[in-house]
Amino acid sequence: MSQLRAHLERHPSETTRLLGLDYDQLIGLITHAENLYNQQKKVQDNSKIRIIKAEMLMLRFRRELRVFAKCLRFRGGLYR
């Protein structure tokens, strides 16, 4: 918590003098900003999960390709 916010919570009547907002308006603004931050963080976290899943699918696909290539080499090549 910043020093300004701590001071305003101890002396809510000075909010208008320092910021030009009522204390209730300031609290509403802070709450709204925190909600927006949480929404943006949730979107970023969801996209990280998708990226990780895509990387896992790519690793599995590469592994399956290697196994398939080994099978082809073992059988003497393609279409023999």
RALIN-V857164 format. One record per residue. N is the residue number from 1. RES is the residue in three letters. SS is DSSP state (~ for helix, > for strand, _ for the rest). PSI is psi as a letter, one per 40 degrees, with the letter a starting at -180 (none if undefined). OMEGA is omega in whole degrees, -180 to 180 (* if undefined). Layout:
n=N res=RES ss=SS psi=PSI omega=OMEGA
n=N res=RES ss=SS psi=PSI omega=OMEGA
This chain:
n=1 res=MET ss=_ psi=h omega=-179
n=2 res=SER ss=_ psi=i omega=179
n=3 res=GLN ss=~ psi=d omega=180
n=4 res=LEU ss=~ psi=d omega=-179
n=5 res=ARG ss=~ psi=d omega=179
n=6 res=ALA ss=~ psi=d omega=179
n=7 res=HIS ss=~ psi=d omega=-179
n=8 res=LEU ss=~ psi=d omega=177
n=9 res=GLU ss=~ psi=d omega=176
n=10 res=ARG ss=~ psi=d omega=-178
n=11 res=HIS ss=_ psi=g omega=-176
n=12 res=PRO ss=~ psi=d omega=-179
n=13 res=SER ss=~ psi=e omega=180
n=14 res=GLU ss=~ psi=e omega=-178
n=15 res=THR ss=~ psi=d omega=-179
n=16 res=THR ss=~ psi=d omega=-179
n=17 res=ARG ss=~ psi=d omega=-176
n=18 res=LEU ss=~ psi=d omega=-173
n=19 res=LEU ss=~ psi=e omega=-177
n=20 res=GLY ss=_ psi=e omega=178
n=21 res=LEU ss=_ psi=i omega=170
n=22 res=ASP ss=_ psi=i omega=-180
n=23 res=TYR ss=~ psi=d omega=180
n=24 res=ASP ss=~ psi=d omega=177
n=25 res=GLN ss=~ psi=d omega=179
n=26 res=LEU ss=~ psi=d omega=180
n=27 res=ILE ss=~ psi=d omega=177
n=28 res=GLY ss=~ psi=d omega=178
n=29 res=LEU ss=~ psi=d omega=179
n=30 res=ILE ss=~ psi=d omega=179
n=31 res=THR ss=~ psi=d omega=179
n=32 res=HIS ss=~ psi=d omega=179
n=33 res=ALA ss=~ psi=d omega=178
n=34 res=GLU ss=~ psi=d omega=178
n=35 res=ASN ss=~ psi=d omega=178
n=36 res=LEU ss=~ psi=d omega=179
n=37 res=TYR ss=~ psi=d omega=180
n=38 res=ASN ss=~ psi=d omega=177
n=39 res=GLN ss=~ psi=d omega=180
n=40 res=GLN ss=~ psi=d omega=179
n=41 res=LYS ss=~ psi=d omega=179
n=42 res=LYS ss=~ psi=d omega=178
n=43 res=VAL ss=~ psi=d omega=179
n=44 res=GLN ss=~ psi=d omega=179
n=45 res=ASP ss=~ psi=d omega=179
n=46 res=ASN ss=~ psi=d omega=-180
n=47 res=SER ss=~ psi=d omega=177
n=48 res=LYS ss=~ psi=d omega=180
n=49 res=ILE ss=~ psi=d omega=179
n=50 res=ARG ss=~ psi=d omega=180
n=51 res=ILE ss=~ psi=d omega=179
n=52 res=ILE ss=~ psi=d omega=179
n=53 res=LYS ss=~ psi=d omega=179
n=54 res=ALA ss=~ psi=d omega=178
n=55 res=GLU ss=~ psi=d omega=179
n=56 res=MET ss=~ psi=d omega=178
n=57 res=LEU ss=~ psi=d omega=178
n=58 res=MET ss=~ psi=d omega=179
n=59 res=LEU ss=~ psi=d omega=179
n=60 res=ARG ss=~ psi=d omega=180
n=61 res=PHE ss=~ psi=d omega=179
n=62 res=ARG ss=~ psi=d omega=179
n=63 res=ARG ss=~ psi=d omega=179
n=64 res=GLU ss=~ psi=d omega=177
n=65 res=LEU ss=~ psi=d omega=178
n=66 res=ARG ss=~ psi=d omega=179
n=67 res=VAL ss=~ psi=d omega=179
n=68 res=PHE ss=~ psi=d omega=179
n=69 res=ALA ss=~ psi=d omega=177
n=70 res=LYS ss=~ psi=d omega=179
n=71 res=CYS ss=~ psi=d omega=179
n=72 res=LEU ss=~ psi=d omega=179
n=73 res=ARG ss=~ psi=d omega=-179
n=74 res=PHE ss=~ psi=d omega=-179
n=75 res=ARG ss=_ psi=e omega=176
n=76 res=GLY ss=_ psi=e omega=177
n=77 res=GLY ss=_ psi=i omega=-176
n=78 res=LEU ss=_ psi=h omega=174
n=79 res=TYR ss=_ psi=f omega=174
n=80 res=ARG ss=_ psi=none omega=*
